[in-house]
Amino acid sequence: MNKPQSWEARADAYSLYGFTDLPSVASRGAVVLTHGEGPYVVDVNGRRYLDANSGLWNMVAGFDHKGLAEAAKAQYDRFPGYHAFFGRLSDQTVMLSEKLVEVSPFERGKVFYTNSGSEANDTMVKMLWFLHASEGKPERRKILTRWNAYHGVTVISASMTGKPYNEVFGLPLPGFIHLTCPHYWRYGTEGETEEQFTARLARELEDTILREGPDTIAGFFAEPVQGAGGVIPPSQGYFQAVLPILRKYGIPMIADEVITGFGRTGNTWGCLTYDFMPDAIISSKNLTAGLFPMGAVILGPDLTDRLQAAIDRIEEFPHGFTASGHPVGCAIALKAIDVVMNEGLAENVKRLAPRLEAGLRAIMDRSDHIGELRGVGFMWALEAVRDKATKTPFDSSLSVSERIANACTDLGLICRPLGQSIVLCPPFILTEAQMDEIFDKLERALKKVFAEVA
Ligand SMILES: *Cc1c(COP(=O)(O)O)cnc(C)c1O
């Protein structure tokens, strides 16, 4: 068989695309990339794109950070791979666990490693099931999450994810319960204040717990800001309203900080930005600044003690991945945490977030078809609407957000369509001039597409 000639055709011929709008690829071809420079990526034809999505939220230090690459190379030279089973683990793994607990909001805790955010959520669910059973509550197995939550793609984490696309897999599994998404602009009812909306969601949580039976619930998982669901910050007072209810019924609260961890919201953790204390934190994506596949479960003091007691009873926790706590991943994560926290990246997010918000708000105010700007720190979404006053969306057959993203790509800007919104989550190294490039290209793309569809 003759191989097709172009990179685009070769990609089509042999690669099965995940989470990809196939009509866009069919008409435009895949973008095949060779390398990156700062926040830019470069394709096989030499075209440069400002990646306003940090790859997939994770390349926060850009695409050519020398120190990160050097940390990886040094560790590959020193000790290129190991596991963390049988009481053997690398020095890097020990140091990273110390570091993660130190930078966590917990006064003490323990860390368990995976290869991805999905696996970290699966691991946390298994920990909860195991812990409750060990404490004589084997029926505590149901998991509470929210609609539009994104927790991953493995069987458990996809069941936790609150998106209709998982129906094609016959998911969610039974026992995964989805509560109302805390998006006031979209789900608040006529005449309802934001405060009343939050109170309604808190009542729904308590009603659900009582209906299902408090002793059947294993845990509640929430992203501080829903990310892949469309960049949805919580409604006012949301976590302050739900946490006392969870505490009342002894239900652990897990913060999925895979996106919000390590500076994305302007603080080290999203739970600090929204002022609540979870029982455990799920980390991935930014953890290695995108240079290594790695996830982590960071347990707070209460879950650490209870899980450790459960494990002590059977003398082993029968769980782990071959590459859990991989020395190269841990060395990169140690460096990434240092880079984000001590090389001015977290500072840059804090300093420039108001400028990013203001620029996007100005674009919204000048457009008749951006209904909402929402976000925090360096994560924002602009929601396209046919009618601003009634919040009426465009007909989904128009694929408005895909068109906008494609128009941006044509201008050399990568941003992501999500439902009817456009997501911007630039690398933390972004400069003011690069931010202006985003504003300029985005606004030109919006004007072009709205002129076509409106
Ligand atoms: C991306 C993401 C995950 C899944 O991480 P993978 O590494 O893709 O498995 C889980 N939770 C949140 C909040 C995410 O954004």
Residues whose N, C-alpha, C, O or C-beta is under 5 A from the ligand:
A	BS01	LIG	S116 G117 S118 E119 Y150 H151 G152 E223 G227 D256 V258 I259 S284
